[in-house]
Amino acid sequence: MGSSTLGNRILVTGGAGFIGSNFIPYFLGKNPLVEVVNLDKLTYAGNLDNLSETKNNNRYRFVKGDICDPALIQEIFEKHNIDTVVHFAAESHVDNSIENPDSFIKTNIEGTFVLLEAAKEHWLKAPNQPKGGFEKARFHHISTDEVYGSLGSTGFFNEETPYAPNSPYSASKASSDFLVRSYFHTYGLNVVTSNCSNNYGPKQHDEKLIPTIIRKALGGADIPIYGDGSNIRDWLYVLDHCSGIELVLRNGKAGETYAIGGNNEYDNLHIAKKICSLLDGIHPKKNGSYQEQIVFVKDRLGHDFRYAIDASKIQKELGWRAKEDFESGIRKTLEWYLTKHQIA
């Protein structure tokens, strides 16, 4: 295990997005001495309402802006004397990357480069020589298991899996992972990377699979499932991911990568049926089951068949464990969405 390292002045990028808006309140609650600056462009996927519990916290600041703006990034580093970066900000919806790959290239690759450059300039006086006070400054890059491509019916991704991205989204994330790696090996920048499986839980954007199933079910609309619903994902409850991120940030070894997975593999049709079944019990329809709303739609281009993560490295080296299984996590998720949609 690396020596415990945690700065006090933390820049979180993309903190109004799904995972970031869960991480910031979690992190502020667990670390009473840290100050967090949240930089978010507030694209369609960012929502400040998801950070309502932090608005009166005097250790929290919000800055609206773009990670691709070098002058703004430099200003934030200097004004707040940033000594830690937790980099969530990314375009992340695969369907959108198929339609409009340009924004993914810009945000995910160029934006990561701008942040790395600012960190290098602010923290290092020369390669492998940190400035005074920045000996433990750290850049934590949040990535995805999609950089590894697609699995067959067996096997797992781990930190040694060769990269084989199949969508413009995953290719752009793979590129950003390599940039982060290069700043460690070339300049000695203190970086860590984590690659996670599919997150779910409160505050997720409506376009994603689980919120879509819930929203369509409650609205009486067709619940669209790609292809025959056999595509498999490993589902990770978002607050379990947040605990993993903090452990990697605090105790991960510089230059290392950590895979974080939920060990909850299910195909998309199972997920839809499970949610419908739970809703039948919690908020039953006047007649029939929500499952009757499930319809199959044309499959996504280049749709990866299966993702699954072997998380034994972070478990053995950092002592991480997921608290939620899919049953408990999806119930908590449903409760949040029922409240959001004002359904008792």
Protein Blocks (a to p, Z undefined) as FASTA:
>chain_A
ZZddddfbdcdehklmmklmmmmmmmmmmmmkbccddddehiakbcfklmmmmmmpckbc
cddddfklmklmmmmmmmnopabdcdfbccfbfklmmmmmmlmmmmmmmmmmmmmmmmmm
mmpgbghiacehilmgccdddddfklnopadfedcddfklccddfbfklmmmmmmmmmmm
mmmmmnopacddddddddedehiafkbmklmmmmmmmnopacddehjlpaccddddfklm
mmmmmmmmmmmcehiacdddehiacdfklmmmmmmmmmmmmmccfbdcfklmpccdddde
hiafbdcddfklmmmmnopacfbdfklmmmmmmmmmmmmnopZZ
